[in-house]
Amino acid sequence: MAFTRLRRLAAGVVGALLAAALAPAAAPAASGLQIDFDDLILVAPTSQTRWIGVSGDQPGALHDVTITVDSSEAAGVAVIRPLFDWNTPCKATSKTLLTCTYESLARAGSGWLAEDLWIRPVEGAKLGAAGSVTIKLTSREGAAGRTSAIEIGEAVALEAGPSTGGRAKPGDIIRTPLSVKNASETAVNGVELFFYIDPWYTPAKKFSNCWYAVSAGYCHFDTVLDAGATYAASEAAPARVRPDYPAPGIVSPSYTWHTVADNRKNVALVKARKATKGTAGALRLTKQAAARKAAHPQTDSSPYDTQYSITEVTGIQTADVAAAGASVRGATGATVKAAVGVKNNGPAFAKGFPEAAAVATVKPPRGVTVVDVPAGCAAKGATYVCTTDVLTIDPGTSVLWTFGLRIDQGGPLTGTVSSTSVTADANQGNNTAQLLINPPGGVPADAAGGSGGAGGGALPITGAPAALLAVGGAVLLIGGAVAFTIARRRRARFVA
């Protein structure tokens, strides 16, 4: 089951961004390009379609592209060909080799889409048969390659227990009862539970059969689920709402059941984030049958395998997002660096989903020329608009962007920095600060930082969007993506 399906109770999920941000494993080529083509489990006699995707930091289009699809290692397992034989740049150069050529591939979002492939089991393929397909790309901009497994599996259907709801205060523990039904006519040989750890809450207990990374985790159960039977977890999953949550609001922990084979990618993603195993005793499924091992992979086509705990966080607790100015000095004609932006005085964190946590509008002083605009900032008339790209701005934390400014005239020069936030702001009086060049006195209290001619270095920040959940006709914001999600670098720095 693809990683991007995990929040499918709501259609407005940004799973593709999650996958891009989480992707560990295959070492990309020096160009930064990487083939995106997940392992497949086929159920005879049905077929699948799958895009060949390419991801990477390379801007713009790829040119003089050649993609080869070598299925010789899957000759007894699957047949692979273009989905549209009559309109394709791909030609079969042998029974098991496709060669696709493109003058260019236009970039779409975080990468490029090449050919849509049609994959079907070979006639008479045995349950458990396994092979692989190797895809290679060359282009003017760089090269990449990937080998993906193809297996013949058995179709099963898992159905998650009901979603729940309730109320909590910042700092409270949300407990989600977990259960799963085997809705198929065959036994399911072990299951796994995948979950995000959103930045709005933390696990209140870490079980010994579960692995926890910064923003996601999973649990493994050896339990054999008998056909038609329902199994309940021995304990409700506990998650603690952050004490500095900006209330009121909504948090929604989610838990998705998978077969062991379907969860392989998620396991790899979690472990790639240096996951640690829990120590607080095992989470178990009741009505456990005698353990037995699967002789072949199983795959789940059911759309009902995620449980949510949609919780209204009550009370009043706000952030105080303020503008962070700067004061710098330099000679006429010199270029100085000024770090400006936003800071959160608390007591709540500023939430960065679905909109940016905060925006800083920078108006440089008259008498200076902006010679270096940091990433994340864009010119808008006589100002520059800088947008945060983080899920939270924690209390006591600043997000700063470093501008390069050439001083064109002498004397004190004054510009401004103003801040806005989508999170309720407790104090509107500090949303404007000054950007001072050669002030007559000392450095003002609202100055975040600057330098004369050098320094003001920048550190990258990363962030991620989450997911949008619609339940019972009401649209609720949930944080599915968690800090894995957008892998863009920002030339901004955090200051605690």
C-alpha positions, 0 to 999 in steps of 0.5 A, spaced: 500 500 500 503 506 497 505 511 502 501 516 499 494 512 501 495 513 508 491 519 509 485 517 504 479 518 509 480 525 506 481 527 499 485 533 500 491 529 502 498 532 500 502 525 501 506 526 494 510 531 498 510 526 504 513 521 500 518 526 497 521 528 504 521 522 507 525 518 501 531 515 504 534 509 501 537 509 494 543 513 494 541 519 488 546 520 483 551 526 483 546 530 479 541 529 485 536 526 480 532 519 483 527 515 480 521 514 483 518 507 482 516 503 488 516 495 489 510 492 486 505 486 489 501 484 483 495 479 484 493 475 478 490 476 474 489 483 475 494 488 472 497 495 475 499 502 472 505 505 475 508 512 473 515 512 472 517 519 476 523 522 477 525 527 483 531 532 484 533 539 486 535 540 478 531 546 476 527 546 470 526 541 464 530 535 463 533 535 456 535 529 451 532 524 456 533 516 455 529 512 460 530 504 459 526 499 463 529 492 463 524 487 466 529 481 464 529 479 472 522 479 472 521 475 465 517 469 469 513 474 473 510 480 470 510 483 463 511 491 462 509 495 457 507 502 456 500 504 458 498 507 451 502 503 445 499 508 440 502 514 443 508 513 446 516 515 446 517 508 448 519 502 443 520 495 445 528 493 443 527 486 446 522 482 449 524 485 456 527 492 454 523 498 453 527 504 451 524 511 451 526 517 449 524 525 450 527 531 447 525 534 454 521 533 460 517 539 463 518 539 471 511 539 475 512 540 482 517 536 486 519 532 479 518 530 473 513 524 470 515 520 464 512 514 462 505 511 465 507 503 465 502 497 464 504 491 469 500 485 469 502 478 471 505 473 466 500 467 465 500 462 470 505 466 474 505 462 481 503 465 488 510 468 491 513 468 484 518 474 485 523 478 480 525 485 479 525 491 474 531 496 473 530 503 470 535 507 468 535 515 466 540 519 462 539 526 461 543 532 459 542 534 466 544 528 470 543 520 470 539 516 475 537 508 476 533 504 481 531 497 481 524 495 484 521 488 486 515 485 483 512 479 486 505 475 485 501 476 492 495 474 495 489 479 495 486 480 502 482 486 506 483 489 512 478 494 515 480 499 521 475 500 527 471 506 528 474 513 528 473 517 535 472 524 537 473 528 544 475 534 547 482 535 551 486 541 553 493 543 552 498 537 555 492 532 556 493 525 553 488 523 547 487 515 547 485 512 541 482 505 541 485 501 536 482 495 532 482 491 525 478 486 522 480 481 517 474 482 511 477 477 507 476 470 506 483 468 507 487 468 514 492 475 514 499 472 516 501 478 521 499 486 520 503 492 522 500 499 524 503 505 521 502 512 524 504 519 523 507 523 529 505 530 528 508 536 531 502 538 535 503 532 540 508 526 542 507 519 544 505 518 551 508 511 551 512 507 547 511 500 546 516 495 545 513 492 539 513 499 535 519 503 532 519 511 533 522 516 529 522 524 529 515 524 525 512 517 524 513 510 527 510 503 526 508 497 530 509 490 528 504 484 530 505 477 529 498 475 530 494 471 525 488 474 523 483 469 521 478 470 516 472 475 518 475 476 525 476 482 529 482 484 533 482 489 538 489 492 541 490 491 548 491 498 550 488 505 547 494 508 543 496 514 547 498 521 545 499 527 549 497 534 546 503 539 547 502 544 553 504 550 548 498 548 543 495 554 540 488 553 543 482 552 541 484 548 535 484 540 532 489 535 533 487 528 529 492 522 531 491 517 525 493 510 525 493 505 519 493 498 518 497 494 513 499 487 511 507 486 512 508 486 505 504 493 504 508 496 510 515 495 507 516 502 504 514 505 511 518 501 515 524 503 511 522 510 511 521 510 519 528 506 520 532 511 515 530 516 520 534 513 526 528 510 529 528 507 536 524 501 539 519 502 545 521 499 552 514 500 555 511 493 554 508 490 548 502 492 544 498 486 543 492 484 539 487 480 542 484 473 540 491 472 537 491 465 533 497 460 533 503 464 530 505 461 523 509 464 517 506 467 510 509 463 504 507 469 500 506 476 500 499 479 501 496 486 499 490 489 501 486 493 497 481 495 502 480 503 503 478 502 510 484 501 514 485 508 517 483 510 524 483 517 527 482 520 533 479 527 532 480 531 538 478 538 539 483 542 544 479 547 548 481 553 552 485 559 550 492 559 549 495 564 544 502 565 541 506 572 540 509 573 533 513 579 533 517 582 528 525 581 528 529 587 526 536 589 525 541 594 526 548 594 522 553 599 520 558 600 514 561 605 510 558 608 504 559 603 498 560 597 503 555 591 503 553 589 509 548 583 511 542 584 516 538 578 519 531 580 519 524 576 520 520 574 526 520 571 533 515 567 537 514 570 544 510 564 546 506 562 550 503 557 545 507 555 538 505 558 532 502 553 527 504 553 520 499 549 516 495 549 512 498 556 511 505 559 513 506 560 520 508 567 519 510 572 514 515 578 514 514 584 510 521 587 509 522 594 507 529 596 506 531 603 507 532 609 502 539 609 500 541 602 500 540 597 494 538 590 496 544 586 492 542 579 495 535 576 496 535 570 501 531 564 499 524 564 501 523 572 500 520 575 494 520 582 491 513 585 491 514 593 489 518 596 494 518 591 499 520 583 500 515 578 502 519 572 506 514 566 508 516 561 513 516 554 511 516 550 518 510 546 521 511 550 528 515 556 530 516 554 538 516 559 543 523 563 544 524 561 537 526 566 531 526 565 523 530 570 520 532 571 513 539 574 511 539 580 506 545 583 503 545 591 503 549 595 499 550 602 503 549 608 497 549 614 502 551 616 508 548 617 515 542 614 519 538 610 514 531 606 517 527 601 514 522 596 517 520 589 518 513 587 519 510 580 521 503 577 520 501 570 523 495 565 521 495 563 529 492 568 534 497 573 536 496 575 543 500 582 542 499 586 535 503 592 538 510 588 536 508 586 529 513 592 526 520 593 528 526 597 525 531 595 520 537 600 521 543 602 517 548 606 521 544 608 527 546 614 531 545 610 538 546 603 540 543 597 537 535 597 539 532 592 543 528 589 537 534 588 533 535 581 531 542 581 528 546 584 523 553 585 521 558 590 517 560 587 511 561 580 513 558 574 517 550 573 518 551 566 515 545 562 514 542 555 516 537 551 512 530 550 515 526 545 513 518 544 514 512 540 511 505 541 510 500 536 513 493 533 511 486 535 510 481 531 513 473 531 512 469 527 517 462 527 518 461 533 513 466 538 517 473 539 514 478 539 520 485 540 519 490 535 521 497 535 521 499 528 517 505 530 514 509 532 520 516 535 519 518 530 514 514 534 508 517 539 504 525 538 503 526 545 500 532 549 503 531 556 506 537 561 507 533 562 514 536 561 521 533 559 527 535 563 533 533 560 540 
